[in-house]
Amino acid sequence: MKIPYVNIAKQYATERKDLLSKIDRTLSSGNWIGGDEIQKFEKKISKLCKTKYCVALNSGTDALTLGLHLLGVRRGDEVITPPNSFIASTAVILHLGAKPIFVDVKDDQNINEKEIEKKITRKTKVIMPVHLTGRMCSMDKIMNISRKYKIPVIEDGAQSILSKYKGKMSGSWGDIGCFSTHPLKNLNASGDGGFLTTNNKRTYEIIKNLRSHGMEENRNNVKSFGYVSRMDAIQATILNFRIDNLRSIIKRRRENVNIYLKNLNLDNVFFPNEKKSEFNTYHTFVVQVDRRDELKKFLEKNGVGSAIHYPIPIHLQDCSKNLGYKKKSFPITENQSKRIISLPINQYLKEKEIIYISNLINKFYK
Ligand SMILES: Cc1ncc(COP(=O)(O)O)c(C=O)c1O
């Protein structure tokens, strides 16, 4: 059996006919930047994420950059965040001249909220939890800290569209939610894309202005020196088409997890179970194992693709040399980076394929 880790080509094959006619309509309209499709997308997202506003952007990275900028992050400030995210979560802090202050994670890979208060200083400007793998952080406790110290929260929800914690949507807890629609996300564009959610009208209006050179509607009046961070009309068209399937994609991914859990010998594989307070959307299905690299090779030899998110924690990357962190600074993150493996979880997997992968893993540890 050959089971790739992701199967984007299959996605396109299933949607090609209907999708191409939508793209054709957008191209024929001549509205390639801005226009109806963008507005339609923003409305749909606000409804799904249960926030008052959404701003469609060109990437999750720019959503984070604009969000942090708006919350006042400037040179010399500090932003609290975990060291086990995708590199962009930290890069955006540094690009604004601020310093990432890392807080280690829990066994579920999300920031340990109990460690956050100890890292707060007079320079702390924002707390930025990352809802890794589609599982949300303990947002009630993080928001209590935010209120106590009057420090705003920006949720890095790049991996968690439609995830919930205690019944409340990802991106609707903090002051700002930032999302990615990169091709590997559950709601994926066919290129880069992202968006920002907020309940604050002022935030919405400023980010909307900043995303397009700071220009007002007529292009002649510039309110502020802005960026080119807007989503284009073709990506919005693709996302408007795919968004109708999002709930069923998440349902399939959740069912796939259940098939794994039924078939894997959990004595060999650690998976932090979904708690009652969580609704996880499984952008990735990450388990923690001994002899991870050997297992990865064994799976590959037997036709099964897998991935590691992420093999080198951010504080140990070459680009972090000047941040002054050493090995063992964040023991849980570092230990997990050697043990985590992301197994195929996409909506095109068949039950028998998941059973095949599970049996292979059971056999490997026998
Ligand atoms: C946790 C996290 N933050 C930020 C990003 C950046 O998003 P983008 O690739 O859309 O810029 C990603 C994704 O790729 C991510 O997974």
The ligand as a Gaussian input file, in Angstrom:
#p B3LYP/6-31G(d) Opt

LIG

0 1
 C        1.164000      27.801000      14.090000
 C        1.384000      28.573000      12.836000
 N        1.571000      29.901000      12.916000
 C        1.732000      30.645000      11.809000
 C        1.723000      30.085000      10.555000
 C        1.948000      30.945000       9.359000
 O        0.917000      30.912000       8.442000
 P        1.202000      31.176000       6.874000
 O        1.984000      30.022000       6.355000
 O       -0.150000      31.290000       6.279000
 O        1.948000      32.463000       6.784000
 C        1.526000      28.697000      10.433000
 C        1.468000      27.999000       9.153000
 O        1.842000      27.725000       8.268000
 C        1.366000      27.928000      11.596000
 O        1.164000      26.596000      11.514000

